[in-house]
Amino acid sequence: MTTLHQIIETAKQVARVRGLSLSTERTYAHWIRRYSHWCRQHPNGTPEQKARGFLTHLAVKQRVAPSTQNQALNALVFLYRDVQKKPLGEIGEFAYSKRQRNLPTVLSRQEIAGLLANMRGTNRLVASMLYGAGLRISECVSLRIKDLDFDQRMITVRQGKGKKDRHTPLPETLIEPLQAQIAKAQRYYNQGIRDGHAGVEVPYALERKYKDIDKSWGWFWLFPAHDYSTCPRTGVYRRHHLLPDSARKAIKRAGKEAGIAKHFGPHALRHSFATHLLEDGYDIRTVQELMGHKDVSTTQIYTHVLNRGSGVRSPLESIL
């Protein structure tokens, strides 16, 4: 009988063959464990009935967000179709988590200025790029040296969400701090050569196709981690890029120090980038491309943020 541990290990191998990110691999493993635990408590029924029951349980009992329920559904499809090679049939109707139309948190330009004024060093540079180029934090920390084009003032985001590449502007004000960061990365790169740990992870098994490409300067991380670490997938001991946690904590801390009352995280800087571009008169299609949105309807939510109260005169003004 196949154990849960064996199923999880198989799922990890399949995820790597399919080129899924490490975060997606871990997310799917998490949902497979939860689903397995639920199935032990509800052993009867076909796979379709169990999947339907589990998704209903998440919505009714656990009251998870719609995105969380959809994440669990994707994990179940992956489990049956790709891991067990027995695709789910029609699972029928199940209770959907209630969808709430929440507008994104957007910081004003003054709030952005106050936030950055309370940040220093690498974390300030990361936060500046999230706002200045509309990057996701995972996209920012995983940038390579070759992704920066100072001549054209352009950043290339490779394999962003949905595995799409896109270009976004490189702010003029960040040229000097970025060049200083590159010099810092160069020192880490040279140290790796001296220590015999020069290679970094490259996608699509390119290191098998092109000899020593993983040791080339262009593929080195713009934001390398301070220390070497063992890759959880390959077991190779080398330098990884900076983890997002440090910048995430620094952004929240700086927000408190700046007196910003809004509840926000790093993604609010990306939301602010899009909203402020629309305020400055850029058309929505341009903003859609810069954000890397598949559908313009995703970008349109920022127009709702723009229109909150703008141009509307309260009736109270005519009384008082």
N, C-alpha and C positions, 0 to 999 in steps of 0.2 A: 504493500500500500504506500502510495506517495505521501510523504510528510509535508507539512506546511513549509518547513525549512527548504525542502527540495523544490517546492513550487516557487518560492521566493527567489531562490538562486537561479532557476530556469528563467523566471521573469526578468531578472537583471541581465542575463545573457542575451535574451531576446531584445530587450530595450537597447542594449549596446549595438547589436547587429542592425537594428532599425535606426540608429543614430539619434536616439532620444537623449535629451540632456540629463545630467546627473540629478537635477532637482525633480524632473518628471519621473525618472526611475525610482527615486525615493518616495515620491508621492504615490505612485502606483503600488509600490510594495506596502506602504502604509494602509491603503484601501483594501488590498488583498488580505492583509492580516485582519482588519476589522470585519470584512465580509466573511472570512473563514470562522471567526469567533461567533458571528451572528448565526451562521449556518449550523454550528454545533448546537445552538440553542433552539434552532428551528430546522430539524433534520429532514422533514418530510417535504415532498414536492419536486417538481421538475426544476432544472436550472433556471428556466424562464420564470417560474413561480417564485423561486427563491430571490432572483434578482429584483422582481417586482416588489416583493415583500420588503427587501432590504432598502430599496429606494424610498418606499412609502414610510418605512420606519424612520429614515433620516429626516423626512419632511415633517411627519406628524409628531414623533416622539422627541427627536433630537432638535427639530426646528432649525435645521441648518440653512444657510443662505443658498439661493438658486445656483450660484457658481460652484458652491461646495458639492451640491447634489449632482451637478453636471460633471464635476471632476470624478466623483465616485462612479457615475455611469460610464465614463470613458475608461476608467480602470477595469470595470467588469467586462466591457467589450474587449479590451486588451487581454484580459485573463483568459476568456473563453476562446476568442478568435486566434490570438497569436501565441499564447502559452500552451493551452490545452488542445488547440487545433479542433475545437468543437464549437463553432460560432453559435451564439445565442439566436434563437428564432424570435418570433414576435413576442415581446414580453407583455404586451397589452398596456392598458391604462394603469398608471400609478399616481399617487398623490404628488403633486409638484410643490416645491417650496414656493412660498409667496414672494413674488417679485416686487421689489420696492425700487422706485425710480429715484435714486439718490444722485444729486448733483455732485460733481467732484469738488474737493476742497481746493480753492485757489487762493494764493497769497497775493496781496497787493504789491506793487513795486516797492513801496516803502517798507513793507514787511520783509521782502526779499533782501533789501539793503541792510535792514537791521539784523536779519539772520546771518548774512555773510560777514557782517562786522564783528560778530561774536564767534567766528570760526578762524582757525589757523591751519597752516601747513597743507598736507595732502588732503585732509578732509574738506577743507575750504575749496580746494581745487575741484574735487569730485562734485561737491554741491554746486559750484559755479557751472560745471559742465552739464549737470542735470537740468539746470534752469536755462543756461545759455545755448544749449544744443538740443534740448528736449529728449535727453537720453533716459532710458530706464537705468536703475542703479547697476543691474547685472550687466547691461551693455557697456556701461562706463568702465567698471573695474576690469573688464575682460578685453579692453582695447589693446591692440598691438601697435608697435612703433610705426609700422607701415600704413596704419589706418589714418594717420594724420598727414594732410597735405597743406603745408603752410603757404605755398605759392598760390593755390586756388582757394585758400581759406575754407577748407572742407574737411569734414570728418566722415569716414566711411564706416557705417555700422554693418558688420557682417553677421549673417545668421541671427538676426533679431527674432522677435516673436513671430511665429509662423515660418521660421527659417527663411526670412527675406532679407536681402541686402538693401541698404538705402544710404543716401547722402544727407548730411545735415550741416549747417554752417559752423565753422570754427570761429568763435568770437575773437575779434581783434584784441580785446583787452586780456585774453588768455594766452596770447602768443608767448609772452615772456615767462609766465609761470609754467607753461607747458614745456618750454625749452629747458627750464630748470629741472622739471620732472624727468625729462628725457636724459639729462646729464646724470641724474640720480639713478635712473634705470640702467644707464651704461655702466655705472660702478658695480651694480648687482650682476650685470651680465659678465663683466670681466672677472668678478669673483667666482662666478659659476665655472668659467673656463679654468681658472686656477685650481678650483676644488674638484674638477672632474664631473660637475653636475650642470653642464651648460644647457642641456636640452630643456625645452618646454613642450607642453602638449600642443599638438597641431591636429586639425580636424581631418576627417575622411582618410585616415591612415596615410597621409601624404608622406610621412617619414619613411614608409616602405617604398614609395614610388620615387621620391627624390632624396638622395643620400644627404644626410646631415641638415635637412631643411629645418628640423626642430632646433638646431643650434645656430641658425642664422639670426643676425641682429634684427632684421625686419620683422621677424615673427615673435620677437621677445615682447614681454608684457610692458605696457606703458606704466601700469601700477603693480610692480612686482611685490610679492609678499616679503616680509623681512627675513623669514627663515625658510629653509627647505622643509618639505613635508612629503609623506608617502601618498601617492595617488590612490584613492579608494577603489578605483577600477582596475588599474594596471599593476599596482604595487610598486611602481617606479618611484624612486626617491629623487625629487628635483624641486625646483621652485615653481610655485603656483602663483596666480595673480592674487591681489589683495582681496580679502573677503569683504562683502558688503556691510557686515555688522558694525565695524568701526565707524564708518561714515554715517550709517543709519543712527547710531547712538549719538554721535556728535551733532547731527542735524537736530535731533529732538532736544538735546541739551541746549544748543544755541537758540532754539525757538523759545525755550523757557526764559533764558537769559535776556532775550530781546523783548520779552513781555507779550509774545504772540499767544492769544487765548485760544485760537483755533486748534482743533485736534488734527494733526497732520503728520505725515511721514515723508520720506524722500520722493515718493511719486507725486506729491503735491507740487514739487518744483517743475516736473514735466507738464502737469496740468496748467501751471502758471505760464510756462513757455507758450503753449498753444493759445491760451486765452489772451495773453498780451500781444501776440502776433495778430490775432483777429482785431483787437482794439486798435492796432496800428494800421489797419486797413488791408492786410494781406488776405487774399481770397481763400476760401475754405478748402479748395482743391490743393493749393500749395501747402497749407497746413497739414492736410491729410497725408501728403507725400512725405513731409518732414517727420511726421509722427509715426509713419509706417503703418497706418490703419488700412485694413483690407477694404473696408466699406466706409463711405463718406458719412453714413449715419452715425458711426462711432465718433467722428469728429464733430458732428453737429451738436453734441451735448454741450460743447463749449459756448455755442451761441446762446444757449439757455442761461449759462452763467453770466454771459455778457448782458443779457436783457433783464436781469433781476433789478427791477425798479428804475432802470435807465430810461429817461425821457418821460417818466410818469410822474405827474404832480399830484401829491396826496390831497384829497379834499379837505384835510385838516388845515392846509395852508390858507384856504380862503376864509377860514373862520377865526383863526388866532392872529 
